Structures are given as C-alpha cells and as structure tokens.
Amino acid sequence: MKKIATAIAVCMISASLIGCANIQNDSTRTKTEGTLVGAGVGAGVGAALGAIFGGNTKSTLIGAAIGAGVGSLGGFFVGKHVADKKSEYASYEDWLDACISDTHNLNEETRKYNAQLGKDINALDKESAALAAQYKKQAVSRDKMRAELKKVQALQKDSSDNIANLQQDVQKRRQASADAKAHGNKGQAQKLDAEIARLDKQIKEMKAYNKRLANISVRLAV
C-alpha cells in the first residue's frame, strides 16, 4: 500500500511538471510548478493516510483525493511575492495590474481549496460521528479512533498553515493598494481592494472550517 501511495504522488508531480515546461513566462511557470508540487505532496500524504488507516486500494485513493485538495495552496506561496517585484515591470501601472491579477488568481485557488476542504470535512464529520457511536458501544478500538483523529489533525494543520500564510500575504497586497492610492491610481486601487475583500472572506470561511475540524478532533479524542 505504501508503494501505491508513493506511486500516486510521483505520477501526479511528474506528469504535472512536464506540462509546466510549455509555460514560457518564468514567474507564471514558477508559481504553477509550486502549486502543482503542493498538490502532489498533498496527494502523497493523503494516499499514505489512506493506506495506513484503511489498508486497501479504495481507501488509499480516497486519501489521495483528500490530500490533493488540502495540499494545493502550499505551493502558491513559493517564490518572490509579486508585490515585491515593482522594479521588474515596465511601468508602475503594469505592476499594479499584475498585483490585481495575482490576487484574483489566489482568490480562485483559495475558493477551490475551501470547496474541497468543505467536502472533506463533511465526509470526516459523518465518519467520525459513526465511529464515536461505535466506540461507545465498544464496537471499534481506541486505535481506530486515534487513526481517524490523525487524519483530522492533518487537515487541521494544513488549513491552519494556509490561514497563517494568507494572513501574511494579504498584508503585502494591502500595502500595494495603499501605494497605488498614494500615487493617484485610484481605479486600480479599487480593483485590488475588491479582490482583497474577497480574499478576506475566503480566509474567514477557512477559519470556520478549521473550527469544525477542531470540534471533530474533540469528538475523536479518547
């Protein structure tokens, strides 16, 4: 099972990075590679969890699906932040446009992450509730409960890390917006502020999911 888990991760990363070779823009390629590596690592972790806790091919593939969802944001923060690349653009306006576009892309990645995280939590919520009920009847072992707890804690740590990264990241975007306003680029500042507001909502949603995971962890703690 561990060999299957490893193979899944390696195949996902290898196939994805081959596709990245066709991306001509260096910064776009770096960000894409980072995102895909994050997804591949997440899939590897998820597959390993499925193999360890489920013990069959079906559970391994379920774990890989969960891991692919929760690992995808990790690679987005790899590399130099676009807000720090002002000198690399032909004009100030081009840099602001890049900040707006980059924030939009991060919003989309975060939205997808939250959507997958919500599905994973719903599945774990039902599974953990059933296990807790069985444990009270002494129908499942303490080890089974602890194994489920480890899966929940892995998701909780991933979402906590992403929240911390996003909160730090959004500060740079706010600084870019303030810079735009100071230079009289109010139109672009408004667009950037709109994307930042969306990102704030995404972070709030992720925090709510993280709280749900904490509640599930309490249910499984035995």
C-alpha positions in Angstrom: 0.0 0.0 0.0 2.8 2.4 0.8 4.3 1.7 -2.7 0.9 2.6 -4.2 0.8 5.8 -2.2 4.3 6.8 -3.3 3.5 6.0 -7.0 0.4 8.2 -6.9 2.3 11.2 -5.6 5.3 10.7 -8.1 3.0 10.3 -11.1 1.0 13.4 -10.2 4.1 15.5 -9.8 5.9 14.2 -12.8 3.0 14.5 -15.2 2.2 18.0 -14.0 5.7 19.4 -14.2 6.1 18.1 -17.7 3.2 20.2 -18.7 4.8 23.2 -16.9 7.7 23.1 -19.3 5.5 24.6 -22.0 4.8 27.7 -20.0 7.0 30.5 -21.3 6.6 33.1 -18.6 9.1 32.4 -15.8 7.1 33.8 -13.0 3.9 32.0 -14.2 5.8 28.8 -14.6 7.4 29.0 -11.1 4.0 29.7 -9.5 2.3 26.9 -11.4 5.1 24.4 -10.6 4.9 25.4 -6.9 1.1 24.9 -6.8 1.3 21.5 -8.6 4.1 20.3 -6.3 1.9 21.3 -3.3 -1.0 19.3 -4.7 1.3 16.3 -5.4 2.7 16.4 -1.9 -0.8 16.7 -0.5 -1.9 13.7 -2.6 1.1 11.7 -1.3 0.2 12.5 2.3 -3.5 11.7 1.7 -2.7 8.5 -0.1 -0.3 7.4 2.7 -3.1 8.1 5.3 -5.5 6.0 3.3 -3.0 3.2 3.0 -2.1 3.3 6.7 -5.6 3.7 8.1 -7.7 1.9 5.5 -5.4 -0.8 4.4 -6.9 -1.3 0.9 -6.7 0.3 -2.5 -10.1 2.0 -2.3 -9.2 3.8 1.0 -5.8 4.8 -0.5 -7.4 6.5 -3.4 -9.9 8.3 -1.1 -7.0 9.5 1.0 -5.2 10.7 -2.2 -8.3 12.7 -3.2 -8.4 14.4 0.2 -4.7 15.2 0.1 -4.8 16.7 -3.4 -7.4 19.1 -2.2 -5.7 20.2 1.0 -2.2 20.4 -0.4 -2.9 22.7 -3.3 -2.4 26.1 -1.6 1.0 25.3 -0.2 2.9 25.8 -3.5 1.2 29.1 -4.2 3.4 31.0 -1.8 6.6 29.6 -3.3 8.9 32.3 -4.8 9.1 36.1 -4.6 5.8 37.9 -4.0 4.5 40.0 -6.9 4.1 42.9 -4.5 7.9 43.0 -4.1 8.6 43.0 -7.9 7.8 46.6 -8.7 11.2 47.3 -10.3 10.8 44.3 -12.6 7.8 45.8 -14.5 8.0 48.2 -17.5 5.6 50.6 -15.8 4.0 51.3 -12.4 0.6 50.5 -13.9 1.8 47.2 -15.2 2.9 46.3 -11.7 -0.5 47.2 -10.3 -2.2 45.2 -12.9 0.0 42.2 -12.0 -0.9 42.7 -8.3 -4.6 42.7 -9.2 -4.3 39.6 -11.5 -2.2 37.7 -8.9 -4.7 38.5 -6.1 -7.5 37.3 -8.4 -5.7 34.0 -9.1 -5.0 33.5 -5.4 -8.7 34.0 -4.7 -9.6 31.3 -7.2 -7.1 28.9 -5.7 -8.4 29.6 -2.2 -12.0 29.2 -3.3 -11.2 25.8 -4.8 -9.3 24.8 -1.7 -12.2 25.8 0.6 -14.7 23.9 -1.6 -12.6 20.8 -1.4 -11.9 21.3 2.3 -15.7 21.6 3.0 -16.4 18.3 1.2 -13.6 16.6 3.1 -14.8 17.9 6.5 -18.4 16.8 5.7 -17.1 13.3 5.0 -14.9 13.2 8.1 -17.8 14.6 10.2 -20.1 11.7 9.3 -17.3 9.1 9.6 -16.2 10.4 13.0 -19.7 10.6 14.3 -20.3 7.0 13.3 -17.0 5.9 14.9 -17.7 7.7 18.1 -21.1 6.0 18.4 -19.5 2.6 17.7 -16.8 3.3 20.2 -19.4 4.0 22.9 -20.8 0.5 22.2 -17.2 -0.9 22.2 -17.6 -1.9 18.6 -14.4 -0.2 17.5 -11.0 0.0 19.1 -9.2 3.0 20.6 -6.5 2.7 17.9 -9.2 3.1 15.2 -10.4 6.3 16.9 -6.8 7.6 17.1 -6.1 6.8 13.5 -9.2 8.9 12.5 -8.0 11.7 14.8 -4.7 11.8 13.0 -6.5 12.3 9.6 -8.5 15.2 11.1 -5.4 16.7 12.7 -3.5 16.6 9.4 -6.3 18.6 7.7 -6.5 21.0 10.6 -2.7 21.7 10.5 -2.9 22.2 6.7 -5.7 24.7 7.0 -4.0 26.4 9.9 -0.8 26.8 7.9 -2.8 28.2 4.9 -4.6 30.7 7.1 -1.3 31.9 8.5 0.2 32.2 5.0 -2.8 34.0 3.7 -3.0 36.5 6.5 0.7 37.4 6.0 0.2 37.5 2.2 -2.8 39.8 2.3 -0.8 42.4 4.2 1.5 42.8 1.2 -1.5 43.2 -1.0 -2.9 45.9 1.3 0.4 47.7 1.1 0.3 47.6 -2.7 -3.2 49.1 -2.6 -2.0 51.9 -0.2 0.9 52.6 -2.6 -1.5 52.8 -5.5 -3.7 55.3 -3.7 -0.7 57.4 -2.7 0.3 57.6 -6.4 -3.1 58.6 -7.5 -4.0 55.2 -9.2 -7.4 55.1 -7.5 -9.1 52.9 -10.2 -6.5 50.1 -9.9 -6.5 50.5 -6.1 -10.3 49.9 -6.1 -9.9 46.8 -8.2 -7.2 45.5 -5.9 -9.3 46.3 -2.8 -12.2 44.4 -4.2 -10.0 41.3 -4.7 -8.6 41.7 -1.2 -12.1 41.9 0.3 -12.9 38.6 -1.5 -9.7 37.1 0.0 -10.7 38.2 3.5 -14.0 36.3 3.1 -12.1 33.3 1.9 -9.9 33.4 5.0 -12.9 33.8 7.2 -14.5 30.7 5.6 -11.3 28.7 6.1 -11.2 29.7 9.8 -14.8 28.4 10.2 -13.7 25.1 8.6 -10.7 25.0 10.9 -13.0 25.4 13.9 -15.2 22.5 12.6 -12.1 20.3 12.4 -11.2 21.3 16.0 -14.7 20.2 17.1 -14.3 16.9 15.3 -11.0 16.3 16.9 -12.6 16.7 20.4 -15.2 14.0 19.4 -12.4 11.6 18.5 -10.1 12.3 21.5 -10.2 9.1 23.6 
